[in-house]
Amino acid sequence: MTAARSRLSPADRPQLGLRERKKIKTREAIRDATYALIREQGYDATTIEQIADRAEVSPSTVFRYFPTKEDIVLTDEYDPLMLEELRARPADEPWMDSLRHVIHMSLDAMMAEDPDAVRMRAHLGIQVPAVRSRMVESMSETGRMLRGALAERTGLDPDSLDVRVYAMSLTGGLMEVYMHWAETGFQGELVDLVDRALDVLEHGLPTGNP
């Protein structure tokens, strides 16, 4: 287990009680069942009933944890943990350094848990309109989280146009990295693409041919 996973993986947080740990295990069982079924028969052919049967829970339990099939595919546990980590960074650390550090930790945690699932989510975001639509909504939610974190650090108004544009440029850029990674079959480290995107946001477009 990596240090990043011990700090940013929901299942490994020691302060969680037995009930919360059971909830996390149930969510993971549902998600693992979903991924397995999609690999076997495709996204459209996979039903909630099949997912429930494979995870050994009832369909109502699936819906209790995930409103839609798209929500099962797209993990959202990392946003509150990223916010916690951002708040824990030194107050005098440059914002982009803090952000880069926390995004690296989040990526390390996700890739340590199931790198194949990370790539599958990206491919489904390209291939399945409903998944891509939910992905856009999720990135918007992440943007609102970042607006709050940036406002806490800088004292700026989280609803100001400048902060809104900056946060959504960041989350939109990260989504494009994710899509590029899946579309091109990039075999290098995803974090390297993320760093390129963060460099563009921090320093602007490179001169010459990108």
JOVENVEN-V817560 format. One record per residue. N is the residue number from 1. RES is the residue in three letters. PSI is psi as a letter, one per 30 degrees, with the letter a starting at -180 (NA if undefined). OMEGA is omega in radians with two decimals (* if undefined). Layout:
n:N res:RES psi:PSI omega:OMEGA
n:N res:RES psi:PSI omega:OMEGA
This chain:
n:1 res:MET psi:k omega:-3.12
n:2 res:THR psi:l omega:3.08
n:3 res:ALA psi:e omega:-3.13
n:4 res:ALA psi:e omega:-3.10
n:5 res:ARG psi:e omega:-3.12
n:6 res:SER psi:f omega:-3.11
n:7 res:ARG psi:f omega:-3.04
n:8 res:LEU psi:g omega:3.08
n:9 res:SER psi:k omega:-3.09
n:10 res:PRO psi:e omega:-3.03
n:11 res:ALA psi:f omega:-3.02
n:12 res:ASP psi:g omega:-3.09
n:13 res:ARG psi:j omega:-2.96
n:14 res:PRO psi:f omega:-3.09
n:15 res:GLN psi:f omega:-3.12
n:16 res:LEU psi:k omega:3.10
n:17 res:GLY psi:l omega:-3.10
n:18 res:LEU psi:e omega:-3.11
n:19 res:ARG psi:e omega:3.14
n:20 res:GLU psi:e omega:3.11
n:21 res:ARG psi:e omega:3.09
n:22 res:LYS psi:e omega:3.10
n:23 res:LYS psi:e omega:3.14
n:24 res:ILE psi:e omega:3.13
n:25 res:LYS psi:e omega:3.10
n:26 res:THR psi:e omega:3.09
n:27 res:ARG psi:e omega:-3.13
n:28 res:GLU psi:e omega:3.12
n:29 res:ALA psi:e omega:3.12
n:30 res:ILE psi:e omega:-3.12
n:31 res:ARG psi:e omega:3.12
n:32 res:ASP psi:e omega:3.12
n:33 res:ALA psi:e omega:3.14
n:34 res:THR psi:e omega:3.13
n:35 res:TYR psi:e omega:-3.12
n:36 res:ALA psi:e omega:-3.14
n:37 res:LEU psi:e omega:3.13
n:38 res:ILE psi:e omega:3.10
n:39 res:ARG psi:e omega:-3.08
n:40 res:GLU psi:e omega:-2.94
n:41 res:GLN psi:g omega:3.13
n:42 res:GLY psi:l omega:-3.04
n:43 res:TYR psi:e omega:-3.04
n:44 res:ASP psi:e omega:-3.10
n:45 res:ALA psi:f omega:-3.09
n:46 res:THR psi:k omega:-3.10
n:47 res:THR psi:l omega:3.09
n:48 res:ILE psi:e omega:3.13
n:49 res:GLU psi:e omega:3.10
n:50 res:GLN psi:e omega:3.12
n:51 res:ILE psi:e omega:-3.13
n:52 res:ALA psi:e omega:-3.14
n:53 res:ASP psi:e omega:-3.13
n:54 res:ARG psi:e omega:-3.12
n:55 res:ALA psi:f omega:3.14
n:56 res:GLU psi:h omega:3.02
n:57 res:VAL psi:l omega:3.11
n:58 res:SER psi:l omega:3.05
n:59 res:PRO psi:e omega:3.13
n:60 res:SER psi:e omega:3.08
n:61 res:THR psi:e omega:3.09
n:62 res:VAL psi:e omega:-3.10
n:63 res:PHE psi:f omega:3.09
n:64 res:ARG psi:e omega:-3.11
n:65 res:TYR psi:e omega:-3.06
n:66 res:PHE psi:j omega:-3.12
n:67 res:PRO psi:e omega:-3.09
n:68 res:THR psi:l omega:3.07
n:69 res:LYS psi:e omega:3.13
n:70 res:GLU psi:e omega:3.14
n:71 res:ASP psi:f omega:3.08
n:72 res:ILE psi:e omega:-3.07
n:73 res:VAL psi:e omega:-3.03
n:74 res:LEU psi:j omega:-3.12
n:75 res:THR psi:k omega:-3.13
n:76 res:ASP psi:g omega:-3.06
n:77 res:GLU psi:f omega:-2.97
n:78 res:TYR psi:f omega:-3.09
n:79 res:ASP psi:e omega:-3.14
n:80 res:PRO psi:e omega:3.12
n:81 res:LEU psi:e omega:3.06
n:82 res:MET psi:e omega:3.12
n:83 res:LEU psi:e omega:3.11
n:84 res:GLU psi:e omega:3.14
n:85 res:GLU psi:e omega:3.10
n:86 res:LEU psi:e omega:-3.14
n:87 res:ARG psi:f omega:-3.11
n:88 res:ALA psi:f omega:-3.14
n:89 res:ARG psi:l omega:-3.14
n:90 res:PRO psi:k omega:-3.08
n:91 res:ALA psi:f omega:-3.11
n:92 res:ASP psi:g omega:3.11
n:93 res:GLU psi:k omega:3.09
n:94 res:PRO psi:k omega:-3.06
n:95 res:TRP psi:e omega:-3.09
n:96 res:MET psi:e omega:3.07
n:97 res:ASP psi:e omega:3.10
n:98 res:SER psi:e omega:-3.10
n:99 res:LEU psi:e omega:-3.13
n:100 res:ARG psi:e omega:-3.14
n:101 res:HIS psi:e omega:-3.07
n:102 res:VAL psi:e omega:3.09
n:103 res:ILE psi:e omega:3.08
n:104 res:HIS psi:e omega:-3.14
n:105 res:MET psi:e omega:-3.14
n:106 res:SER psi:e omega:3.11
n:107 res:LEU psi:e omega:3.11
n:108 res:ASP psi:e omega:-3.13
n:109 res:ALA psi:e omega:-3.13
n:110 res:MET psi:e omega:-3.10
n:111 res:MET psi:e omega:3.11
n:112 res:ALA psi:e omega:-3.10
n:113 res:GLU psi:e omega:-3.08
n:114 res:ASP psi:i omega:-3.11
n:115 res:PRO psi:e omega:3.12
n:116 res:ASP psi:e omega:3.13
n:117 res:ALA psi:e omega:3.11
n:118 res:VAL psi:e omega:3.14
n:119 res:ARG psi:e omega:3.10
n:120 res:MET psi:e omega:3.13
n:121 res:ARG psi:e omega:3.14
n:122 res:ALA psi:e omega:3.13
n:123 res:HIS psi:e omega:3.12
n:124 res:LEU psi:e omega:3.08
n:125 res:GLY psi:f omega:3.09
n:126 res:ILE psi:e omega:-2.95
n:127 res:GLN psi:f omega:-3.01
n:128 res:VAL psi:j omega:-3.09
n:129 res:PRO psi:e omega:-3.11
n:130 res:ALA psi:e omega:3.11
n:131 res:VAL psi:e omega:3.13
n:132 res:ARG psi:e omega:3.12
n:133 res:SER psi:e omega:3.12
n:134 res:ARG psi:e omega:3.09
n:135 res:MET psi:e omega:3.10
n:136 res:VAL psi:e omega:3.10
n:137 res:GLU psi:e omega:-3.13
n:138 res:SER psi:e omega:3.12
n:139 res:MET psi:e omega:3.08
n:140 res:SER psi:e omega:3.09
n:141 res:GLU psi:e omega:3.08
n:142 res:THR psi:e omega:3.09
n:143 res:GLY psi:e omega:3.11
n:144 res:ARG psi:e omega:3.08
n:145 res:MET psi:e omega:-3.14
n:146 res:LEU psi:e omega:3.08
n:147 res:ARG psi:e omega:3.13
n:148 res:GLY psi:e omega:-3.13
n:149 res:ALA psi:e omega:3.13
n:150 res:LEU psi:e omega:3.12
n:151 res:ALA psi:e omega:3.11
n:152 res:GLU psi:e omega:-3.08
n:153 res:ARG psi:e omega:-2.98
n:154 res:THR psi:f omega:-3.05
n:155 res:GLY psi:g omega:3.11
n:156 res:LEU psi:l omega:3.11
n:157 res:ASP psi:k omega:-3.11
n:158 res:PRO psi:f omega:3.13
n:159 res:ASP psi:g omega:3.12
n:160 res:SER psi:l omega:-3.11
n:161 res:LEU psi:e omega:-3.10
n:162 res:ASP psi:e omega:-3.11
n:163 res:VAL psi:e omega:3.14
n:164 res:ARG psi:e omega:-3.13
n:165 res:VAL psi:e omega:-3.13
n:166 res:TYR psi:e omega:-3.09
n:167 res:ALA psi:e omega:-3.11
n:168 res:MET psi:f omega:3.02
n:169 res:SER psi:e omega:3.13
n:170 res:LEU psi:e omega:-3.09
n:171 res:THR psi:e omega:3.08
n:172 res:GLY psi:e omega:3.11
n:173 res:GLY psi:e omega:3.12
n:174 res:LEU psi:e omega:3.08
n:175 res:MET psi:e omega:3.11
n:176 res:GLU psi:e omega:3.05
n:177 res:VAL psi:e omega:-3.14
n:178 res:TYR psi:e omega:-3.14
n:179 res:MET psi:e omega:3.12
n:180 res:HIS psi:e omega:3.14
n:181 res:TRP psi:e omega:-3.12
n:182 res:ALA psi:e omega:-3.06
n:183 res:GLU psi:e omega:-3.05
n:184 res:THR psi:f omega:-3.08
n:185 res:GLY psi:h omega:-3.10
n:186 res:PHE psi:k omega:-3.05
n:187 res:GLN psi:f omega:3.11
n:188 res:GLY psi:a omega:-3.13
n:189 res:GLU psi:k omega:3.09
n:190 res:LEU psi:e omega:-3.11
n:191 res:VAL psi:f omega:3.12
n:192 res:ASP psi:e omega:3.08
n:193 res:LEU psi:e omega:3.11
n:194 res:VAL psi:e omega:3.13
n:195 res:ASP psi:e omega:3.08
n:196 res:ARG psi:e omega:3.13
n:197 res:ALA psi:e omega:3.13
n:198 res:LEU psi:e omega:3.08
n:199 res:ASP psi:e omega:3.11
n:200 res:VAL psi:e omega:-3.14
n:201 res:LEU psi:e omega:-3.09
n:202 res:GLU psi:e omega:-2.99
n:203 res:HIS psi:f omega:-3.09
n:204 res:GLY psi:l omega:-3.11
n:205 res:LEU psi:k omega:3.06
n:206 res:PRO psi:l omega:3.10
n:207 res:THR psi:l omega:-3.13
n:208 res:GLY psi:a omega:3.14
n:209 res:ASN psi:k omega:3.14
n:210 res:PRO psi:NA omega:*
